[in-house]
């Protein structure tokens, strides 16, 4: 007979309570050991309710203040209607006068269990939305936002109808609208290569004389390679194979054009001959969703060809681009060399894609790096350096980081990612919420807002955040039966079996790649985390203080590094010394621990002080208007460029007349080349890179370029100064000076050009600006005396003396003129005062010509440098 080891509740209620208390204490201690990360169901429910309230505020503001416009302007509390607001360049190509935000939000309403609102929104869409507008739109954006939105809403409406609960009146009207839109996008594929034009006119197509498009020659890789999910779904739901065939053809071309040595693709490609225009390769802007759609096309359509291509590319990415936790662009033909030292925020989707692939370790590493950046800057800036400093300061409420957070939580079950999601919710409420919605952040360093709330904020952000804090049984449908498009629209994975695949779906034999556990299977949490719930934490801890947030920086006299020099014949210290690096082996420095050392790997100590690299100083430039009537009084601070002529080395700056470029963006053939020759060109930012614009304008003879920001309302008073950089290639051939003005400062310049036929400006460093007009003249003796020709009296005045010698025949005329003016004389400041002949004139009025209270054109604006590579919203925004 054995002894009782534990007392039952019936035996002793007091002991039972004590045991429960001990158990609770143990659980709390374990939770504290997990950084206090555990989250009780009540807290999850509270955060989920908060997310719903935030959605109601954003969606309600759009419907109240903006509908039926495409987007809400949350600071102005009105809708953004294309053509009625200042043009923002290619950002506006997503606006097609088809109530973009409403259509993009439809299936979000179902995810958030807002079924009454969904039914009402569907009825509004059918009643109000037109797809035949005479407007040029982005093929990429219209596909993922509008076509994807219509398909996702149709899938949800059909699901509700089949359940017999709602939408019994629905007769596939949304699918018919999607098919109409698909046919309106098809003309974009009318190219010799099969790659689509980047833009299409919804009414007139591409090549019609009325289309106002069809002259483009380039498109981004993601723009051409992010069509297959929506087009294949449309084909399989409608029975018309033409859509899937065209999207598949575009993917075939991109696959064929990959660099065979590296298996990487470039960023921009010629749509007619398939030549690469930009050869830098990464996983962020310009390429991102091409990789995403290869993986997801396999999941949605069940076609191995897509998975084989993805695996080939993924191996190349992990070999060349991935430098954990960083993801750095390389040259597709020389992938061992990074082409830039900064990353863009769009790559934040990649950890989520790695979760789908089953590659958890690098996903956790990169996600943690991104989280540390958000801790430092509140949000992910549009671009940040490898030292995690801001490169471009904007944050347009992008959802990619929330997306990867959702995937990582679903894969790991680690409550750490709930806390990450909670921080996203809190920061959105604290720093972007405004009375009429949520406003994008113009610069994360200053927290200033931009009058912009893109449709993807409602389509994606709230879906991922709501699902992060929801259990499966709290949703109206089984989320695992659907795949997210890049815009987070829901398509059913049953499409792989319900309809036949596209005809002729073949490809060449893929390059052999090293296979792993998840090459042909979905990841399993049991395999990824075998009885080891702390697996993700051990990976994260290595990057906990990556950006320095959370602990003080302590300079150390030495730092240990490992050098893999196994294949080099020289001794490691001699090898590095030959490179100019002074090193001392650890054993020479008194190190005794040589555990873990093996042949070919050496531990060395850098005998040097490790200090933080200071921020690079940016020297402000100016654009000074020097022709009448400005005469140097209007001075605009400008951002410099890292390429082109160095104005700091030009003692007197560069002077010239300004001429507006045609086309204004300077992204196509220059139409007014003769006008621009010998003048300083004004060009609008957007549509292509700064370097590309500069090359074109230099070729036609421009002696300088002033770039003007296309973002409405941007100004230098609220944003720090930055520098423009090139396009990743060589910019040595660009020798003309280049400066940048934000839109408010640029408006002063364009207004001056409209008011005066000739406007001369001086481009030079701010410290050397002409300041003669800024200083009022002191008192001076002015004498008027009629003198005979040749007669001048010496020594009449003491100090500066101004003498007016009038010809005899002009005396009466001059006297008449002064009498007509009431004997008034002009002061140096330009004002009329009574004349006192032969006496000392009054000094100028107390106000200076440069006083902003008297001369609004003279304000000296501090203009920041824009995002260095001029890509508008980077082409694809997802």
Buried (B, 14 or more C-beta within 10 A) or exposed (E): EEEEEEBEEEEEEEEBEEBEEEEEEEEEEEBEEBBEBBBEEEEBBEBBEBBBEBBBBBBEBBBEBBBBBBBBBBBBBBBBBBEEBEBBBBBBBBBBBBBBBBBBBBBBBBBBBBBEBBBEBBEBBEEEBEBEBEBBBBBBBBBBBBBBBBBBBBBBBBBBBEEEEBBEEBEBBBBBBBBBBBBBBBBBBBBEBBBBBBBBBBBBBBEEEEBBBBEBBBBBBBBBBBBBBBBBBBBBBBEBBBBBBBBBBBBBBBBEBBBEEBBBBBBBBBBBEBBBBBBBBBBBBBBBBBBBBBBBBBBBBBBEBBBBBBBBBBBBBBBBBBEBBBBBBBBBBEBEEBBBEBBBBBBBBBBBBBBBBBBBBBBBBBBBBBBBBBBBBBBBBBBBBBEBBBBBBBBBBBBBBBBBBBBBBBBBEBBBBBBBBBBBBEBBBEBBBBEBBBBBBBBBBEBBBBBBBBBBBBBBBBBBBBBBBBEEEEBBBEBEEBBBBBBBBBBBBEBBEEBEBBEEBEBEEBBEBEEEEBBEEEBEEEEBBEEEEEBBBEBBEEBBEBBEBEEEEEEEEBEEEEBEBEEEEEEBBEBBEEEEEEBBBBBEBEBEEEEEEEEEEBBBBBEEEEEEEEEEEBEBBBBBBBBEEBBBBBBBBBBBBBBBBEBBEBEEBBBBBBBBBBBBBBBBEBEBBEBBEEBBBBBBBBBBBBBBBBBBBBEBBBBBBBBBBBBBBBBBBBBBBBBBBBBBBEBEEBEBBBBBBBBBBBBBBBEBBEEBEEBBBBBBBBEBBBEEBBEBEEEBBBBBBEEEEEEEEEEEEEEEEEBEEBEEEEEEEBEEEBEEEEBEBEBBBEEEBEBEEEEEBEBBBEEBBBEEEEBEBBBBBBBBBBBBBBBBBBBBBB
